[in-house]
Amino acid sequence: MITVVDYGAGNLRSVANTLSELGAPYEVVRDSAGVQRAHKIILPGVGHFGQMMRSLETLVLRDALLERVRRGVPFLGICLGLQALFEGSEEAPEVVGLGLYPGKVQRFGGDVRVPHMGWNEIEMQPGSSPSKLLANAGSPLYLYFAHSYYAPVAPATVATCTYSVQYTTVLEEGNVFGVQFHPEKSGAAGLRVMKNFVDLPC
């Protein structure tokens, strides 16, 4: 069973619709008991970093998520859900992220339009292992983005995108996965990404 975390905001419905299209069994949960019984976890994300992290604390989900991740349960963070894996974000400097990866999420600067919305090509990170999420998704690979903040490139980064700066687009390490783009809005390629996660062994 795939557990989709409902913290009161985000792209939950479109993620759930995609799982239904794939025929993948799932449940939407808002409590730690639901997270504790998860075989796989998806943390969707659209909204404000601070609001998300405070909601996870209020719902007593933060520690439950970290405990399950540390026990090897496959985890997928989407957009803001990827950013939550880092120490914090400029969007809410006083709020602590899940802290699985070092560094802080930053806002796009320079002359580019913010938010970054639309289709963009992603690039494999040189020297990284073959991506499990991107397997058979196509090449070149264009995916749909909608975000104002970006995660730094980390040792677990397997693919990047460039929008004024290079940033983490796909992160994979062990049972932890994250994507900055929205697979549920990325057509056939996005559907393949979601199927690849669904098909991962528990």
C-alpha positions as CSV (number, residue, x, y, z in Angstrom):
1,M,0.0,0.0,0.0
2,I,1.3,3.5,-0.9
3,T,0.6,6.2,1.6
4,V,0.0,9.7,0.3
5,V,0.6,12.2,3.1
6,D,-2.1,14.8,3.4
7,Y,-0.9,17.9,5.4
8,G,-3.7,20.1,4.3
9,A,-2.3,21.5,1.1
10,G,-0.6,20.6,-2.1
11,N,-1.2,18.6,-5.2
12,L,-2.6,15.6,-3.4
13,R,-5.7,15.1,-5.7
14,S,-3.7,15.0,-8.9
15,V,-1.1,12.6,-7.4
16,A,-3.9,10.3,-6.2
17,N,-5.5,10.4,-9.7
18,T,-2.2,9.4,-11.2
19,L,-1.9,6.4,-8.8
20,S,-5.5,5.4,-9.7
21,E,-4.6,5.6,-13.4
22,L,-1.7,3.2,-12.8
23,G,-3.9,0.9,-10.8
24,A,-1.7,1.3,-7.7
25,P,-3.4,0.8,-4.3
26,Y,-3.0,3.8,-2.1
27,E,-4.5,5.5,0.9
28,V,-4.4,9.2,2.0
29,V,-3.4,9.7,5.6
30,R,-3.1,12.6,8.1
31,D,-1.8,10.8,11.2
32,S,1.3,9.0,12.3
33,A,-0.5,5.6,12.5
34,G,-1.2,5.8,8.8
35,V,2.5,6.6,8.1
36,Q,3.6,3.8,10.4
37,R,1.7,1.2,8.3
38,A,3.0,2.5,5.0
39,H,4.9,0.2,2.5
40,K,5.8,3.3,0.4
41,I,5.3,7.0,1.1
42,I,4.6,9.9,-1.2
43,L,4.9,13.5,0.2
44,P,3.3,15.8,-2.4
45,G,4.0,19.5,-2.3
46,V,2.6,22.7,-3.6
47,G,2.6,25.8,-1.3
48,H,4.8,27.3,1.4
49,F,7.7,25.6,3.0
50,G,7.0,26.9,6.5
51,Q,3.3,26.0,6.4
52,M,4.1,22.5,5.2
53,M,6.7,21.8,7.9
54,R,4.5,23.3,10.7
55,S,1.6,21.1,9.5
56,L,3.8,18.0,9.7
57,E,4.8,19.0,13.2
58,T,1.2,19.7,14.3
59,L,0.0,16.4,12.8
60,V,2.9,14.5,14.5
61,L,4.0,13.4,11.1
62,R,7.6,14.7,11.1
63,D,9.1,12.0,13.4
64,A,6.9,9.3,11.9
65,L,8.2,10.1,8.4
66,L,11.8,10.1,9.5
67,E,11.4,6.9,11.4
68,R,9.9,5.1,8.4
69,V,12.6,6.5,6.0
70,R,15.3,5.3,8.3
71,R,13.7,1.8,8.4
72,G,14.1,1.6,4.6
73,V,10.5,2.4,3.4
74,P,10.6,3.9,-0.1
75,F,9.9,7.6,0.1
76,L,9.1,10.0,-2.8
77,G,9.0,13.8,-2.3
78,I,7.4,15.8,-5.1
79,C,8.3,19.5,-5.6
80,L,8.0,21.0,-2.1
81,G,8.2,17.4,-0.8
82,L,11.8,17.2,-2.3
83,Q,12.7,20.6,-0.8
84,A,11.6,19.3,2.7
85,L,14.4,16.8,2.6
86,F,17.0,19.6,3.1
87,E,17.9,21.5,6.2
88,G,15.7,24.5,5.5
89,S,14.6,27.1,3.0
90,E,14.9,30.8,2.5
91,E,11.1,30.9,2.2
92,A,10.9,30.3,5.9
93,P,14.3,30.8,7.5
94,E,13.1,30.1,11.0
95,V,11.7,26.6,10.1
96,V,13.7,23.4,10.1
97,G,13.4,20.9,7.3
98,L,13.6,17.2,7.6
99,G,17.4,17.5,7.4
100,L,18.2,14.3,5.5
101,Y,20.5,16.4,3.2
102,P,22.7,19.4,3.9
103,G,22.1,22.8,2.5
104,K,19.2,25.2,2.2
105,V,16.6,25.7,-0.5
106,Q,17.0,29.2,-2.2
107,R,14.8,31.5,-4.2
108,F,15.6,32.0,-7.9
109,G,17.3,35.3,-8.5
110,G,18.6,37.3,-11.4
111,D,16.5,38.3,-14.4
112,V,14.5,35.1,-14.8
113,R,10.8,35.0,-14.3
114,V,9.6,33.7,-11.0
115,P,7.9,31.3,-10.5
116,H,9.6,29.0,-12.9
117,M,6.6,27.4,-14.7
118,G,6.4,25.2,-17.7
119,W,8.3,22.5,-19.5
120,N,12.1,22.2,-19.1
121,E,14.7,19.7,-20.1
122,I,16.6,17.8,-17.3
123,E,20.2,16.6,-17.5
124,M,21.8,13.6,-15.9
125,Q,24.4,14.4,-13.3
126,P,27.8,13.3,-14.5
127,G,29.1,10.3,-12.6
128,S,25.8,9.5,-11.0
129,S,24.3,6.0,-10.9
130,P,21.5,5.2,-13.4
131,S,18.3,6.7,-12.2
132,K,15.6,4.2,-11.1
133,L,12.9,6.9,-11.4
134,L,13.8,8.0,-14.9
135,A,14.3,4.5,-16.4
136,N,12.6,4.3,-19.8
137,A,11.1,7.8,-19.4
138,G,12.7,9.0,-22.6
139,S,15.6,11.1,-23.8
140,P,15.8,14.1,-24.1
141,L,13.5,14.4,-21.2
142,Y,11.2,17.4,-20.7
143,L,9.1,17.7,-17.6
144,Y,6.7,20.2,-16.0
145,F,7.9,22.6,-13.3
146,A,6.1,25.1,-11.1
147,H,8.3,26.5,-8.3
148,S,10.0,29.7,-7.1
149,Y,12.6,28.0,-4.9
150,Y,15.2,25.3,-5.7
151,A,17.2,22.7,-3.9
152,P,21.0,22.7,-4.1
153,V,22.9,20.0,-5.9
154,A,23.8,17.3,-3.4
155,P,25.8,14.1,-3.5
156,A,22.5,12.2,-4.0
157,T,21.5,14.3,-7.0
158,V,21.2,12.2,-10.1
159,A,19.6,14.8,-12.5
160,T,19.6,18.6,-12.7
161,C,17.8,21.4,-14.5
162,T,19.1,24.9,-15.2
163,Y,17.0,28.0,-14.7
164,S,19.5,30.8,-14.1
165,V,21.3,28.3,-11.8
166,Q,21.8,24.5,-11.8
167,Y,19.7,22.8,-9.2
168,T,18.6,19.3,-8.1
169,T,15.8,17.9,-10.2
170,V,16.0,14.3,-9.2
171,L,17.5,13.0,-6.0
172,E,18.0,9.3,-5.3
173,E,19.8,7.6,-2.4
174,G,18.8,4.2,-1.2
175,N,15.1,4.3,-0.4
176,V,14.9,8.1,-0.6
177,F,13.7,9.7,-3.9
178,G,12.7,13.3,-4.7
179,V,11.7,15.2,-7.8
180,Q,11.4,18.9,-8.3
181,F,9.1,18.6,-11.3
182,H,5.5,17.5,-11.1
183,P,5.3,13.9,-12.6
184,E,1.5,14.1,-12.3
185,K,1.5,17.0,-14.8
186,S,4.3,15.8,-17.1
187,G,2.4,13.6,-19.5
188,A,3.7,10.1,-20.5
189,A,7.2,10.8,-19.1
190,G,5.8,11.8,-15.7
191,L,3.5,8.7,-15.7
192,R,6.5,6.5,-16.3
193,V,8.3,8.2,-13.3
194,M,5.4,7.4,-11.1
195,K,5.1,3.9,-12.3
196,N,8.9,3.4,-11.7
197,F,8.3,4.4,-8.1
198,V,5.2,2.2,-7.8
199,D,7.2,-0.8,-9.1
200,L,10.1,-0.4,-6.7
201,P,10.4,-3.4,-4.3
202,C,9.3,-2.6,-0.7
